[in-house]
């Protein structure tokens, strides 16, 4: 697709822009599509303030009809592009810097270079904020725009001056050294540039290296140091080694690192373990000149983790894993033989090595550890965690557990196994067979201690076919019961005219379907067996859409919408039916005198019913309208309805839909022989722009939807109380209070029960029934079958939908001791299902920000500690329970792990 540059020319300094908003929208949309079709590293994107871009979107998304309407004429063309609300006020006008912690889609948007050029041609303004597209990832390459380049602080050792350098994180060390030398006027052969993280020399940067800044573990806002031959001051004396320090060893140490008091086997694994360590570490710690090796009697495991820039989410998850007994025991000894470098699903063992090295440092230091090397590896293999934005600690945990498993999978060649059909065999036999299949392809310390198995049962709602599978799990993501249901208010209109419209508030599954809503409404309004409900959304006094597919998701209905249900008698099978929509119009001038209907002001709620497909007369339609409106009849109203010609009739007729017919003995209209109708009725089109008056003898052939307009004048308003047609309640009215009330506390058991409850699959997750040979919205039921020694609960506090993002701060009451899950496990094999809590990942604050911390228990001294990035403090067990708890870590009581820990404690006391 090519857009000629001659379309819009600038003449005499005046920009010639497209004549309509639709043209602008079309051109920008085409340019964006063209850019997405030709993604390549180095493509330029520009950052634009969301505030300005939203005003432009509002302008160009007006329809042609709206543009000429009085109501939307206020949506004017935006002024020049203005990015000043997203840049630092003190930044150089020629080099504007984005404010930190901006969120894409909320504070700014990214547009391709060609879109930026067009917008500047049409609107001018700025300033321009240019960024590059980069490609990230190891085995799964992905493109992203580097919105925040790496910011380094250069300290010149000659005069201690400091200069800011901004470069892309994929810039090479060689390019960095060249830039530093150019800026400072120093010859490259005389310059020595150091990684000066935390104002300590951590490694001499090689001026010929093509390693990227990210691969070299350089972090946002960290220092680098320039020393020049012959001018080094004593303050920046060379380190004892004088060469680049290894931050991550290529291999896990094979030295016979032992746990105090425990014998070491020939393969480096100890039969018992204690987590106060005295290892001999040869590599230096990130951010420290030398490790503070613990002395005898000092506790290990109390080192914090430095925050590298919004990395509290990572620190929280790492501290929980770093205090998981079997994980610590494994990584503090020689695990090199288990590293699987050939696993295509793994990271060549690099992630496991980096994690193991970090654990050694955490358990051998009294100072905070800066996890720079680990974050570098993490960014390489999981680009979604690169950069310096806040992320989800549970998402990191899920990636890390899976990545460590694949790096340490002892199965070098996964065998092909053809799964057998259960053939109505006993569950325990099938479950054991599938678990053995799983272990034949997956064998690692992570699988051995963290993976369990659940039973999944699917039932076809049509043929009743049952499918049972047994699947492994690494953690349990349990919903908070308060997030499972939704309150919806729907107004029911009675098509037979038997009652006034009535709003009903019902509770439905949050991710349920229209079938769930209709069922709940039917129960609330006592729907008879021969009746049905037709759901529709009302917008601007017209029917915006119908919800006729019972499988449609309720997530498509927003809280601020107005939904109505029309209560209908079911029509006989085989009879043709069509919808009759009855709209209401007030007058500023006569309908027939209106200019293409633009002066007709609609009001109230449309009335909808089904009619036969046989031709209808004006009298038939008039009777239907009278029946609908009969409950609205004012008690003291005039006995006549005054229409435009002062001829009227009593509106006490009702339409009987029992047989789908419009004729009934009750549908009598006084003086019908005079041929006059009770209302002025007009046949109209979908857009409500053309009107054709209907007479009693008029004939209308119903289509799929037939629309008529009732013209209301003073006579109709005197006879009928039209307020019942107006003021529809919203689906859900959110109440805003000055002080947020604390929600009722729930228990971890109720969360687990909600997770295990039977529920229908979502419309996007249909199951292919082997019996029906069709995709079905089956009912799904989960049961716990096999539980691991380390059981992780993820409390789903964050809820996401198309229209809403939210965090639930409900306090969940979880046991610290004696979590007994016996009654939830279907596999009765006599094993203990008693657990105790040993770590918690906490999240404080709202969505998109907040702060993560961790609580962890040192098993050997039975005390709890609070890990808040680099700060570590003791904490009482009574403080562990709070509404910030996000991920809970439990260990089985009576397991091999627990027994070993008890032996360690006794050994230490001796």
N, C-alpha and C positions, 0 to 999 in steps of 0.2 A: 504494500500500500504506500503510495507516494502522494504527498500533499504539495502541490507547487508553491514555491515561495512567493509567487507573484499575486497570490490571492489578496494579501493585505499589504499595502504599501504605506510608507510614511512620507507624506508630502507636506512641505512647509512646516515640519516639526510636529505635525498633527498625525496621530495614529489612526489608521482606518481599520476599525475592528468589525467583526461579523455583524450583520444586520439584526440577528435574532439570538436570544440565549440558546436556542436549540442548536444553532450552528456552532457556537463555542463548545457546547457540551459534546457534540458529535466529533469535532476536530480533536479535542483533548482525549476523548475515549479511543479514537483511532490511533493516536500517537502512543497512548499507554499500551494498547494491544500490540502495536508494532515493536515497542521496546521490550515487552515481555517475551515476544517471539525471537528476540535476538540478544538474549542475556549473555554477557561475557565479562570476564574480570577486567576491571578498569573503567567500565561504563560510568558516566557521571550522573549523579542525582543531586537534586537541590532540596534543601529543607525549607518548608514554608509554614508560617504560623497557622495553626489549626483555626484560630479565630478568624483570620482573613479568608482562609480557604472555605470555611463553612458558609460565610456570607456569599462567596462566589457560587458555591454549590446550590444554595437556596435560590439564587438569582437564575441560574441556568436550568434548574429543574422545574421551573414553572411551565405548565402546559400552555398551549396557544390560547385556549379559552380563558385560562386563569389570567393570562397577561393582560387581556382587555377588560377584565372584570374590575369593578371598583375596589373590591376587597383586597386583591393581590397587587394593586398598583403601588402599594407601599413598599414592595420588595424591589428596591431600586438597584441599579448597577453599582457594584462596590467600587470604592476608590482605589488608589494605588496600593500595591502589595506592601504590607507593613509587617516586618519581622522583628520589630523592636521589643515585643513582649516576650520573645524567646531567647534573646541574646543578653549577655552580661552588659550591664550599663557602662562599665568602665573599660570594656574591650575596645581595641583599636578599630576605628570605622573601616579601615582597609582590610582588617583581618578579624571580623566579628566572631566571637566565641559563644557557643551555645551555653545557656544556663544548665547546670548539672541536674541530673535525675529527671529530665523531661521524658514523657511517655509518648511513644508514637500512637497516633490516632486520637490522643487526648490533648496534647500540647502542640504537636506538629504533624505534618504529613510529608512524605517523600514523593517527588515527581521526577520523571526522567528529564534529561537535559533538553530535549526537543519541546516538551511541555512547558518547561520553565521559559524557554525562548519565546514561545507564543504568548504566554501570560504576560511577560514583560513587554512584548510588542503592544498588547492590548491595554495593559494597565500601568506599565512602568512601576517604579517603586523598588523595594528591596529592604536591606542590603542582600546581595546574593550570598548563600551559604552552601558551598559546593562540597560534596562528599563522593567517595568512590565505592563502587561495587566490588566486594571481595569474595573469594571462594574459600570456604572452610570445610573442615572435616577430613577424616582419615579414609574410611572406607565408604562413607556416605557423604558425598560432597554436596554442599548447599551454598547458595548465594545469599549474601546479606550486605546491606549498606553500612559501612563503618561510620556511624553518626558521630561517635566520640573517638577521635584519634588519640593515640597514646601521648600523654603529657609527661615529659621528663624535666627534672630540675637539674641543670648543669651547674656544678660548683667548680669554679676555676681555682685550683690550688695555689696560684701565684698571688692572688689578691682577695680570695674568698668571695668574689662576686658571684651572683647567681643569675642565671638566664633560663627562661622557659623554652623548651624545644618541643614542637609538636610534630609527630610522624605517625604514619600508619603502622599498626602493630605487625604487619607483614613486611615492613622495611627491614633490610638486612643490617647486621652489625657493621658491615663494611660501609654501607651508606650513612649510618649514624656517625661513624668515626670521621668520614669525609666531611659531613655537615659541621661537626664540632670543630674540626680543624679550619674549615673555611670561615666559620663565625668568629673564631678566636685568633686567626692569623698565625697558627702554629703549624710548623712542618710536621707531616705525618710521622716521619721517622723519629721525631722527638716527643711525640705525644703518647701518653699512657692514660687510657680511659678505663675507669673502674666502675663496676656495678657497686653502687654505694648505698644500697638499701639499708634503711635505719641508721644512716651515717656510719656504716661499717663497711670495710672492704670485703666484698663477697666474691669477687672474681675479676680478673683483668680481661677486658673485652678484646678479642682478637680482631685487629683491623682488616684482616683478609677474610674473615668468616662470612659466609653467605647465610648463616642461620638467621632466622627472623628475630625481631625483638620479643615477640611472644614466645617463641621456642626457647629463648634465652632467659625466660622468667622475669623479664623487666615488667614492672607493674605501673599502673596509672599513678601519677604524681610522685613517683619515687625519685631519689637522687642518683645522679652519676657524677663522678669526680674526674676532673682533668688534671693530670700532673705532667709537667714539662721537664725534660732532662736538665739538671743543673739548677732547678728552682723549687724543688720539693721542700716544704717546710716540715719541721718535726711533727707538726700536728697530723700530717698525712703520711707518716712513715710507712714503708713497705711492710706487708705482712711477713711473717716468718717464712712462709713458703715462697711468696713472691710470684706465684703463678696462679692460673685460673683454678678455682676450687670446684671440685665435683659436687653438684647439688643433688643429683640422683645417681646412685651406683647402677652400672649396667646389669649387675647380678645381685640378688640378695646375698648378704654375707653368709659364707659357709663356716665362719669361725664358730667354735663350740661355745656359743652363748648359752649360759645356763641360768636357771632360776635358783636363787639362793636356797640352799637346803635340799635341792632335788638332783638326783643323778641324771646324767646325760647319756642317751643311747648313741650308738655309733652313727645313726643317721641324723643326729641333732635333735631328736624329739624327746622331751622329758616325760616321764611317767606321771609325775606330779608337778604342779606349777604354783608359783607365787608371783604376784604382780608387783612386787617391789624389786626392781631390776638393777643389775650392775653390769651392763653389757660393755664390751670394748668397741666403741664406734670410732671409725677412723675418718669418716667424712664430716665436714663441718655443718652445723645447723644453719638453715636459712635465717639470715638476720642476726646471727651471733658470731663473734670471733671464735669462740670455742664453746663446746657444750659444757654445761654444768652437770657433770656426772654425779649421780646421787651417792651420798655416803651411806654407810651402814646404819640402818634404823630409819632412814628417811623414806617417805612414801613415794612411790611412783604413781603416774597417772594423774597428777595434779597440775600439769602444764596447760596453759591456755593456748588459744590459736589467734594470731594477729588478724585483724580485719584488713583485708587488702583492698577494700572499697566495695561496700554492699555484699560482702561474702559471709555475713552472719548466718545465712541460710545453709551454706556449706559447712561452716564451723559447727553448727548445731548438730547436723547429721553425723559429721565425723566424730564428734565427742561421744555420741551415743554408740557408734560402732566401736570406737576405741575403748569402750568400757563393757563390751560384750565378751564375757569370759572365753568362750571357745575361739572366737575370732582373734582376740589378743594372744592367746596361747599359741595359735597357729602361726601368726605373722611375726612373733618375736623369736621364732626358731627357724631352722633351715627348711624352706619350702621350695627351693630351686628346682628340685626334681619334678615338681608338680606343674611347673609353668608350661603352658601349651602355646608355643609360638606359631603353630600352623593352623590354629582354629580360625576359619574365615569369619566366625561370629565374634571373635575376641579382638584384643588390641595388641597382639604380638607379645603379650606378657607385660607390656610397659605399664599399664594401669595397676596391675597387681604389685609390681616392683615399687612404683611410686607410693602406693598406699602402704606397703610394708615398711618402706623407709620412713614414712611419716610417723607410723605407729612406734617405731623404734625411738624416734626423737621425742615423741610425746611421753614415752615411758622412761626416758633416761635423762630428762631435763627438769630443772626447777623453774626455768624461765619460759616465757611464752614463745611458741614456735610460729614462724611465718610460713604457711603452707604454699609458698610460691611455686615450687617445682610440681607439687601435686596439681595445683590449679592450671599450670601450663599443660600438663598431660590431659587434664579434664577438658580443657578448651579444645585440644587437638582432636580428641575422640568424641566429644559431645559439644559441638559448636553452640548449641542452644544455651549453654552455661558460660559462654565466653563473654567478654565485656564486663561491665561494672553495674549492671542493673540487678535489682532484687529478683530472686527466683524462689521456687517452692522447695523446701527442704525434703518433702516426701518424694517429689519427682527426682531430685538428685539421689536420694537413697535408693529408689527403684532402679535407676540407671547403674549406680555403683554396685549394688548387689548382683545384678545381672552381668555387668562387665567383669567383676571379680570372678564370678563363676566361670565364665567363658575363658578367661585368662588362666584359670587353674583347673580346668576340666581335664581329668586324667584320661578321659577317653580320647585318644588321638584320632581314631577312625570310628566314626559313628556308624554302627551297623544299621542296615535297612531292616525294618521290622514291619511285617504286615499285620495290622491289628485284626483280631478275630471278633466276630459278632458275639454279643453276650449270650444269645440263644437261651434266654430265660435262666441262665445259670445263677447260682447264689451271688449276692453282692460281694461278699468277702473274697470269693474266688476271683471274680472279675477285677475287683479293686487291686488285689495283690498282683495279679498278672500285669495290669497296666502300670503299676508302680515299678515292677521289675523291668518292664520295657523302658520306662523313663530312666531308671538308674543305669540301664545298659548303654544309654546315650549321654547321660549326664551324671558325672561323679566328681564332686568337689566338696570342699569343706563347707561351702555356702549351701549346697543342696543337702548335705548331711545334717546341718544344724538349723537351717532356716526354712526349709521347704516342707510343706504339708500337702494334704490331698483332700479335695472335697468332691462330693457326689452331686452331679447336676442332672436333674430330671426335667425333660421337656414333654409336654402333652399337647397334641394337636387339638385345637378347639373344634375341628370339623369331624374327623374320623376317630378321634380318641387314641391315635397311635402314641405309644410311650417310648421315649428314647432316654437311656441312662448312660452317662459317661462319668469317668473318674479322672479329674484333672489336677495337676499340681498347682500350688500357689506359694508365693514368697511372703506375702503379707495379706492382711484382711482390710480392705477399704470399706469401712462401715458407715452408713449414713446416720445422720442425726434425725430421729423420728420427726422433729419439727419441720424438716425439709422434705418430707415425703408426701405431704398432703397440701392441698390448696383450697382456699375458700373462694367460691364464685357466686355472684349474685346475678340471677337471670330473671327477666320479667316474662311471665307466661300470659299470652293472650288467648282467650277462648273464642274459637271461630263460630261456635253455635250461639254466641250471645248470652250464655247462661250466667256469666259472672263478670265482675270488673277485672281488668288486668291486675295481676298480683306478682310482686317480686318475691323470689325464693332464694335463700342463701344456702348453698349445699357445699359439702366437703368432698373433694374428688382427689384421686392420685395426681401428684404434681406432674408426673410424666405420663399421665393416662391419655385416653382417647375420648373422642366425642361420644362413643358408646357409654363410657363411664359417666359422663355428664348427663346424658339422656336418662340413664338408669337412675341416677341420684335424683334428678328432677322429677321423674315419673313417680318415685316413691314419695317425694315431698308433696306433690300435688295430687296424689291418689289417682294416677292415670289408670283408666280401665283397660281391659285386655283388647278391646276393639278400637282403642285410640292410639294415636302416635304423636310425636313431637317433631316439629321442623325448626331447626336452629338457624338463626341468621344474625348477621351483624348490621346494625343501623348506624349510618354515618350521614350527617348533613340531611337528616329526615328522609333518607332513601335507603333501600336495601343495598348494602355494599357487597355482601357475599353471603352464600348459603354454606352450611356445614352438613352436607348430605352423606358424606362417606363416614361411616361409624368408626373407621380406623384412623381418621385424621387426628393428629396429635393436638392436645390441648395447649401445648407450648406455643402454638400459632395464635392463641388468643391472649392479648395483652390485658393488664389490669385496668387500663384507662379506657378500654373499649366498652361499647354498649351492645349487649347480646340479648336477643329476645327469642322466645320459643312459642310457636303457634301450635295450639292444641287442636288436633284434627281428628275427625272420625276416619277410620281407615276405609279406603275405597275398595270395592269388589275387585278381586284379582281378574286381570284380563281387560279391565275397563281402561280406556285411555284417560289420561289426566294431564292437566296443565295448571300452572300457577297463575293466580289472579292477584296482582299487587294493587292495593288501593292507597294512593298518596293523598295528602291533604295540603290544600293551598289556601292561603289568605290572600287578600287583595290590596294592592295599591291602585290598580286599575283593573278593569274587566279582563278576564283571561283572553277573550277574543280580541281585545284591543292591545294586548301586550305585544312587545317587539320580540318575536320568536321566543316567547316564554320567559324573557329575562326579567320582566316585572312581576312574575308570579313568585310569591314568597312561600316556600314550603314550610310546614311546621309539623310537629308531632311525630308519631311513629306510624310507619306504613302498616297496613293490615294485609295479611297474606292468607290465602286458602287455596285448596285444590278444586278445580272444576272439571266437568267432563269436556271432552274435546269437541262435542257438538256445538254448533253455532249458538251464541248467546244473544238475547235481545237486551235492549236498554233496561227493560223492566226486570229481567233476571238479575242483572248487575246491581240495579237499584235495591232489589230485595236482599242481596248479599250484604250490601253496605248497611241497610237498615238493621239487619240481624246483628252485625258486628257491633253497631253503635247502641243497640237497645239498652245495655246495662248502664250507659252513660246518660240516659234520659233524666233530665232534671224533674224533680217531683212537682215543682210549682211552675214549670215552663208552660208557655202558650201551647194550646192544642194544635197549633199549626206550625209548619216549618215554612218560613217565608223565603222563597227563592227569588230569582231575579224578576220573575213575572207575577210575584205575589200569589202564585198558586202552590199549594203544598198539601201534604198528607201526613197523617200521624205516622211516626216512625216506630211502630211497635212490631214490625214484622221481623221474623227470624228465618234464617236459612237452615234447613234440615239437611245435614250431610250424611245421614245414616247410610243412604244408598249411593252417595256421591251425586245426588240430584239436587237441583236448585228449586224444585217445585215441592210444595208441601201444603197441607190444609192450613198450616199456621201462617203461610207466607201470603197473606192477603193484604192488599193495599187499598185503603178507602178511596172510593171514587176512581178506581183504576180505569173505569170505562172512559174517563175524560182524556186518557192518554198522557197525563202529566206525570212526571217522575217526582219523587220526594226530594231529590238533590239535583243540582247542576253537575253533570258528569261529563268528563272529556277523556277521550282515548288519547294517550300520549305515547311518546317513544322512549327509548332507553335513556336518552340524555335529557328528556323533559323539555325539549325546545319547541316541539310541534304539538298542537292540540286540535282535536276534532270533536265537536260537541255530539253527544249521544242523545237520541230521542227514544221514546218507549219502544218504537217499532224498529229501531236500529238493529242491525245484525253484525255481530262480532265473531269471527272465527278464531278461537283461542290458539295461540302458538305455544311454544314452550313456556314463555312468560308473557302475560297480557297485563299492560299497565294502564290504569285509569286514574284520573285526578278528580277528587271531590272539591268543588269550590265552596268554601265556607264564607258566609256573610253574617251579618248580625243575627239573622233568624236562626241559623244553625247553632251559633254560640249561645243563644238564649235557650234553645231547646236541649242541647247536649253540653255536658261538662267536659270540655276538651282538655282540661288539665290532666285527665287520666292518660291522655295520649302523649303527654310531654314529660319532661323531667325524668327520663330513664336513669336509673342508678348505674354507676360504673360496675364493671365486673368485680373489682375489689378497690375499695377506697382506703388508701394508706393514711393512717392517722399519724400526724407528726406531733410529738410532745416535746416540751422543753427539756425534759430529762428522760433519757432512754431507760425504760423499765427493764429490770433483769428478768430474763425468761425463766420459766420453771425448769429446775434442774432435772436432768434425766440420767439414767444409769448406763454404764457400759453394756450391761446385759440387754437393755432395751434396744441399744444400737445394734448389737449382734442379732437380736431377734428380727429387727427390721431388715437386716442384711439377708437373713435366711428365709424371710417370708416369701410366699409364692406371689408372683407378679407377672403380668403379660409382657412379652418382649416389645420393644419399641418398634414403630413403623419402619425405622431404618435398620432394624436388626432382625428381620424376618427369618424364620427357620424353614428350610426346605423339607417338607414332610415326605419321607420315602414312600408312604402309602398313597397320599393324595397326588404326589408328583407336582405339588404346588408350594409356593412360599406361603407360610402361615404365620400369623401372630400368635405363636404358641405361648402357653403359660410355663414359666420357668420356676423351678424350686431348687435351692441349694441346701446341702447338708454337709456338715463337717464330718470327715471320715478319718483322717490321720493328721495329728497335730505334731509340729516340730518341737525341738527342745527350746528354740528361740522363737517366740511368737510375737509378731509385730502387728499392732492395730493402728490403722490410719483413720483418724476421725475426719470425715469429709465436711470440714467447716466452710470450704469455699464452694459456692454454687455458681455455675455458669449457664447461661442460656443465650439465645439470640438477642434478647432485649435487656437482660439483667445480669449483673455480676454482684455478688454479695458475699459477706463473711458472717457466719453465725457464731456469736459469742456465748452461746448456751453453755452453762457449766455442766460437764459430764462427770458424774460421780463414778470413779473407777477404783477398784480395790488395789491397795499396795501389797498386801499380803493375802494369801489364800484365795486367789482367783480360781474357782472350781468350775471347769467347763465340761464336766462329765456328762451332764444331761444333754449337752448339745452335740456330742460325738456319737454318731450312729454305729461306729465300729466298736463293739464291746469285746475288746481283747484283754481286758484286765490291766491295761497300762494306766499309769497315773496321769491325770489331766489337771493337776494342781500347779498353779503358777504364782510367781512373785515378780513384782515390778523392780526393774533395776535402772531404767533410763527413760527420759521423756524429752522430746523435742517440743519446745514452746513457741508459739507465735503471738506477739503482742501487736495491737494496732489493727488498722483496716486493710482493705484489699489494695494491692498494688504497691504496698510499702510495708510499714511496720518493722518489727525487729524480732529476730530469732535468738533464743538462748537454749540451754540444755540443762537438765538435772541428770546426774549420774551417781550411782552408788558404788563406792569402793567395796567390793565383796569381802576382801580380807579383813577390813576393820568395821564393816557394817555401818558405814556413815555415808550420808548424802552430801553432794557438793553441787554448787551452782556454777555453770560454765557460761560466762557472758563474754564471748570473744577472748581477749587476753586476760580478762579478770576472772579469778577463781576464788570462791568463798564457800565456807561450810554453810549448810542449811538444815533446818529441822525437818524431819519427815512430815510433820503436820503441814508444812508449807508447800509440799509437792502438788497437792490437789488444788487446781485453780482453773479458771475458764480459758486460760491460754494453752492448755495441754492440746497438742496437735497429733503427735505420733508417740505411741506407747510401746515400750519394749519390755517383754516378760520372758523369764527363764523358767523352765520346768523345775519344780521342786521334786527331788528324788531321782533326777536324771543323773547320768554319768558326770555331766558337767558340775552339777551341784555337789555330788559326792566328792569329786576331786577337790573342789573349793574347800569343803569342810576338812579334808585331809590336810590341805595346805595350811589352813588356820591352826590346826592342832600341831603340825610340824613346826610352825613359827613359834608357838607358845612353848614348845619343848626347848 
